[in-house]
Amino acid sequence: MKTRYPTSIALFFGLLLLAQSALSLDTAVPEPFREYDADSKYTIKYDDLTALLKTVVVDTGRSNREIAAPRQARTGTHMKVSVKRSTVNEANRFYFETFVENEEGQQFLQGIQKSLEQVPDEAPLKYFSRDEQLAYWLNLYNVTVLNEIVKVYPQRNLKKLLVGRKSIFDKKLLTVAGIPLSLDDIQFTILRQNYNSDPLIIYGLYQGNIGGPNIRKSAYTGKDVYRALKNNALEFINSNRGTFSRNENVFEVSSLYERDKAYFPDFDSDLTRHLLTYLEEPELSELQAATVLKADIDDWSIADLTGSYRDLGASFADSRAALLDSVKSTMVNPNEGEGSATLGSAVGQGSATLAATAQKLNRFEPELLIKLKEINLKREAVNAANANVTMEELGTVPVDAKSKKDQDDEKDKQ
């Protein structure tokens, strides 16, 4: 015989389960990452990361929302690369190609990640401002994503790498201040809670695909982190990969917003309000008039330099050749200065110089190092004083004192 519970009791347990689920989403920020110094003037240096990004990131400029023409197979083959025509010409490009069979370049990129992981071991984050901490987490996150994509390149479609059971965002790829962290831990626990679910943060988290926010040509820094995030938001929202008006009723947005809906608790209302802050005409008016918000825009193609422009059985396409020319004109050779490097030497020959620079890089100002040394000396003195007090309270024991058992044994012998 089945037991029947009153509806009120069933409802109570249902609400209790929902409450527990909600609590599980708000995992507490680990203790080493909670505190900050609002008045801190100390900064973290990212010269090595900026040198790399200036060398291998191509800035494609703002989207003009044009739809690319259909691509035809070249002479000698019936095959052609499938691209998403509405977004194929958008998004900054990272020169992943140069890391293929380039062990030195790979080690340099991995070295930056390891070095950033160790920052809180050398200087606890509580000594920095919130802006400086934000720049730190964004840079660490993005370098980690780059390293993971380099491992699988030339994989062209990144969907399985970014979402699903094998997503790189779920894995504990990092250890910071002794705490294992995943990229999702950084985004949805540390950043979301420490920065009050500010949606600007999502535009600083690189995904490696065309459909995601841009990677910049320099590292984030505390002094300009919000300006950089606003620029990224403005570029992304006013591109076809960010927003698109299907018709007078349906306004499409990137699926990125659905994946990051934790930053938009009342999804449709909060996201609409956010988009209206940055959206330009005519899409601004089209969003205001729309009745349906649909998060179904995506482009999982890797944002590499040549993948989207590769034509099988032929030489460079016109658009790809133009892209290569733009790289050559902006490439930086660490030895010779801006505009002097060729595409092949960017990280191939230049990585040795970059690696040497990274090994010598001190990420902190001398003033901070002096302060940390003073704090450590003071802590050691306090610990030593406390240890002495404890010894005195316990009393001292003469070296030649005999235990009661030893004394009894001697009496028995007598």
Buried (B, 14 or more C-beta within 10 A) or exposed (E): EEEEEEEEEEEEEEEEEEEEEEEEEEEEBBEBBEEBBEEBEBBBBBBBBBBBBBBBBBEBEEBEBEEBEEBEBBEEEEEBBEBBBBBBBBBBBBBBBBBEEBEBBBEBBBBBBEBBBBBBEEBBBBBBBBBBBBBBBBBBBBBBBBBBBBEBBEEBBBBEBBBEEEBBBBBEBBEBBEBEBBBBBBBBBBBBBBBEBBBBBBBBBBBBBBBBBBBBBBBBBBEEBBEBBBBBBBBBBBBBBBBBBBEEEBBBBBBBBBBBBBBBEEBEEBBBEBBEEBBEEEBBEBBEEBEEBBBEBBBBBBBBBBBBBBBEEEEBBEBBEEBBEBBEEBBBBBEEEEEEBEBEBBBBBBBBBBBEBBEEBEBBBEEBBEBBEEEEEEEEEEEEEEEEEEEEEEEEEEEEEEEEEEEEEEEEEE
